Amino acid sequence: MNKTVIVTGATGAIGFAIAHKIASLKNWDVVLAARNTQKGEAAVEKIIKQTGNKNVKLVIADLSLKKDIDKLLKEWQGPLNVLINNAAITPIKRKENSEGIEMQWALNVLGYWRMIEGFSAILSESAKTEYSRIVNVASFWAGGLDLNDVEFKTDFTITMQHIDSPNSPIECSVLFLKNS
């Protein structure tokens, strides 16, 4: 039986490389989660062509939006062995999503957290017959998250938000483990 992985941010260089490598392995179904249909379809087509794995598919979801993650979770069918949270954004200017949340915080932190929380029961169920894993991809940049200004309302410089946000997936991983 095939194992299933979701790779978020799979239209970018790192996410594409991850999805491509897993698709090249035997017995893997690879699901690319992307917000851009055109880029997502091109990535799926390229991975299938280069790896020969026809078990690669696309789900469209803007992971900065709670409603899109909720829809993805509602429509998900079957097991999930690996969730790879890789989607991220580093905007030049402060921008909010349609839910009124700063984009980088919404995607790089809340998106990871919501995906982990939402898929945890499915991952746990899959672990009964196979293994399951969550992989949170984060930047190498060091720095601390300013919990008093997580949406960069008072200090939105490219340097500050790039230093603060990349560690958030690591911090979310630790918090999730402590609370699960």
N, C-alpha and C positions, 0 to 999 in steps of 0.2 A: 504494500500500500504506500502511496506517495505521501510525503510530508509536505506541509503547506507553510509558506512564509509570506508575510506582507512586508514590503519595503516602501517606506514613505520617502518622498523626495527623490524618487527614482528617475526623474527626468534631468537631474543635475549630475555632475561628474561622479561624485562619490556614490550616490544612490544607484546610479546606472551601473557602475562597476560592481557594486555589491550584488544587485539583482542579476547581472550578467553572469557573474561567477557562480552564484547558486543555481541558476538555470542550466549551467554547463555540467552540473553534477547529476548523477542518476537519481531518479525517484523524487523529484521536487516539483511541486506546483508553486509558481511564483506569481504573486499578485502585486502589481505596481499601483500604489496610491498616489495620484497626482491631481492637481487642480486644473491643469491645462490639458484639454482633450487632445488637441493636435500634437503637442509634445509627448503626451502619454502614449498615444497610438503609434507615433514614430518610434518611441523607445521599445514598445512591445514588438513591433514588426522587426526592428533591428536585432533584438535579443533572440527572437525565434529564428530568424534567418542565420544568425551567427552560431547559435548553439544547437539548433535542430530540435529544441524542446518546444513542443507545441502547447505545453501546459503553462503558458504565460498569459496572464490577462490583466486588464486595466480596470480599476475602479476610480471614478472621479469624485474627489472630495477636497474641499478647501479645509485643511486641518487647523486653520486658525478660527474656524467657525464651529461652535458647539453643535449647531443644527446639522451640519454636514457629517460630523463624527457620529451623531445619534442616528442619522440615516444609514451610514455605513454599517453600524452595529446592528441595526434593525434588519438590514438586508443580508447580513452575513449568514452563510450556510456552511455547515461542515466544520471540520476541525481546524485548528491553527496551532502549529508547532513553534513558530518563531515570529515575533513581532520586532521589526527593526525600525525604530524611530530615527529617521535621518533628516526629514524635512526641516528646513530652517530658512530664516530670512534675516538680512542685515540691511535695513533700508537706510538711505542717506538722510532722509527727513522723517520726522515723527509722523506716523500715519495710523489711523484707527481702522479696524475692520468694520463691517456692517453691524456688528453687535456693540460697537462703541469701545472696544478694547484695543489698546496699542498693539500693532501687528506683530512685532517681535515677541512680546510677552505672550500674545495669544497663540502664536504658532510654536515658538521654540520652547515654551514652558507649559502653558495650558494644553496645547495640542498633544504633547508627549504624555502629560498626566492623564488626560481624558482617554487617550488610546490605551494606555496601560490599565486604567481603571475599568474601561469598557470591555476590553478583551480578556481581563484576568480570569473570569469564570470559564471562558472558552479554552484558554490556555491551560487552566487547571484540569479541565475535563480531558483535553488532549494528552496531558501528562500521565493519565492513568494507563494509556496503552503505548505511548511513545514519550519522548522527552518534550519539554517546551522551554522556551527561552524568551527573554526580552533583552534587546540590545538597544541602548540609547547612545547614539553617536553625538559626540560633543567636540568642541574646538579645543586645541591645545593651550589657548590663552588662559592665563591665570587671572584671578580677580575674584572679588566677592560680590554677591548680589545685594544691592541696597534694598532691603525689605520695606523701607519707608517710601521708595519711589520705584516700584517694579515696572511701572508703565512709562518711565522716563519723562514725567510731566515737568520736572524742575530742571533736569540736566540731560538734554538729548544732544549729545555730541557723538559722532561716529566712534570716537575712541571709547567713551564711557559705556555706550550700549554694547559695543563689541566685547569689551572686557567683562561686563557684568553678565550678559545673557548666555554666552557659551557654557558657563559652568552650571547654569540652571538645570540642564538635563541630568547632570551628575547629582546635584542636590536633590532633584525630584526622585531619582533612583533610590537614594538613601532614605528619603522620607517615606517613599512607598514601601520599602522593605521594613521599616520600623513600624508602619501602620498596618501591615498585612498579616 
